[in-house]
């Protein structure tokens, strides 16, 4: 028997619509889903190869416990009994700061975060680590300071823009917006629009841009300051906007006056006239800015984001059509966690705040384990992520994980991280479970898709949310649930909802345990804690979502959330669940003044002191590392660590060390030979690719490789070349500016991988 199922891709944040043919409980064919209202029949080669994610050889099918250097199968009962007893013992002996949760950041599913965080909070800890802290700490921290809430992120409204500025972003390869190749190609061809790309190299996106500023690597902040200074000097700032909607411009304006613009642009290796022309465009057109990891993970990353936000505000491009806007959200991507609040924790060793909407930066976790502080991290539970291939400094992580008293990993495979665990718990894949994501990539409409199981899981595999619910039960975090409520879960959802609220009003622990309560009631009937959580989210939706939903036809009423829930069940391809009122976008600002607050005192000195002379000196590379490694190149052939079988890239040059032809010739290297890349952190060997796409002086290596599959290592683990201490003041690793050298194999020192 065969059937086509509507679902979505789980390999990147765009979650493009897919249709999957299933025969005899096995996925056999994939095509784009034309009925998906967000992706409209677009899908890249990654999504069309997602079966390599679904069917890895190293699939986990039962709980495992480490015994010496091996693992042995155990029952769920034994696994959860032992894990929870150790958790409780460690918290009792060392306090709640000994416990950390790392997860909630999978590209295909976010629901486990509510359950993992509820366990963390139930045991008194705030130590939540996710990839948001890896990439977005600088921008989300600044959203908190300048817009009032860290989770009120902004996105470019490119469809209403005349100019789209992509900074440090190669959208043709990395996407980061729905249907990116289609949108970018159309934008660049439209005679009434201008695509601007600011990137050191001529990337695939830069190649189609109408304007390409090939900024020198590491000088983004200096260029931004020069652009702001040009606009100020020319009197091009949007004075009416600044007077009406911005606080603090008079304080920060002097930082950009009398700035030596031409000297700065000389250090940036750009011509004054081309930058002046761009600034004139930004002062006269409807434009929006699309930054990416080239900014976020570049040198001076916090300053990059700060100056970027000042530039947008200076031109009056926040919260206006075609500008940078706050999108509608089904659920915010995190929560506000201002470190100035004495109740908000900092890490004990590195004193880092949870800058990325409640998430701590993964770069500091090794130090938070490898210290002698009495409250150091001793136990970590990890779900649906692979820090030993995703986060900086693999060697430091290995040392740290070896020191833990307890490491628990939820995953579908025996990943590189799982190999270090004390317990490995088998999850259902994203095509065996209900799940969805809350990435807010559209404006003004709000999209959501709840993917459903399209193939049955192995018998002993559970949703991560179900695993956490069982764990919470054994930890005593769930109050006793009345039989009447359990019985009500079998019937009408609205009747159940009334009984649930009646009970919750009498049970003090009910609200803090609500994800688990829903999982044990509705989730038991539906075999999905995640689906039960979705119903709960929609039934308790905030005012903004309810108003947005009314604009697309979900009339207000007590049952509105249930009607949206049913519509999502009826539309497996997803649907528009809301629409923002663009005229009210500025209401998202939650600062004390009610305006965009430009003055951030922690960044005053660095911004003032940023100049050409200082940067010329700061950009000098050490003699032993004369090149700049871009550690994490986006290509069509990498997708984090989600597809492990190299067959999906058979015949492709998927993981190479790419350099400019001039550099290759100077080093006496030829295309295809084996070379060694060495940094302060370590050394890795890979195949050389000589390409004029690479800027002279740069080295590009993609992320998501170095995977152990079928007993062999596939590709280069670029995170063996990154130091976790090579980071900004908020813990973001500077992966786009890593000093390195490249040599033919046979020279220099090779640091062997201690644990293949």
ABEGO torsion letter per residue (X at the ends): XBBBBBBBBAABAAGBBBBBBBBGGBBABBBBBAABAAAGGBBBAAAAAAAAAABBAABBABBBBBBEABBBBBBAAAAAAAAAAAAAAAAAAAEAAABBBBEGABAABAAAAAAAAAAAAAAGBABBBBAAAAAAAAAAAAAAAAAGBAABBBBBBAAABABBBBBGBBAAAAEGBBGAAAAAAAAAABAABBBBBBBABBBAAAAABABBBBBBBGAAAAAAAAAAAAAAAAGABBAAAAAAABBGAAAAAAAABGBBAAAAAAAAGBBAAAAAAAAAAAAABBBBBBBBAAAAABBGAAAAAAAAAAAAAAAGABGBBGBBBBBBBABBBEBBBBAABAABBBBAAAGBBBABGGBBBAAAAAAAABBABAABBABBBBBGBBAAAABBGAAAAAAAAAABABBBBBBABBBAAAAABABBBBBBBAAABBBBBABBABOABBBBBBBBBABBBBAABBBAAAAAAAAAAAAGABBBBBAAAAAAAABBAAAAAAAAAAAAAABAAAAAAAAAAAAABAAAAAGBAAAAAAAAAAAABBAAAAAAAAAAGBBBEAAAAAAAAAAAAABAAEBBABBBBAAAAAAABABAAGBBBABBAAAAAAAAABBAAAAAAAABBBAABABBBBBGBBBAABBEAABABAAAABGBBABBBBBBAAAAAAAGBBBGBBBBBBBAAEBBBBBBBBBAABBBGBBBBBBGBGBBBGGBBBEBBAAAABBAABBBAAGBBBAABBBBBBBBBGBEBBBBBABX
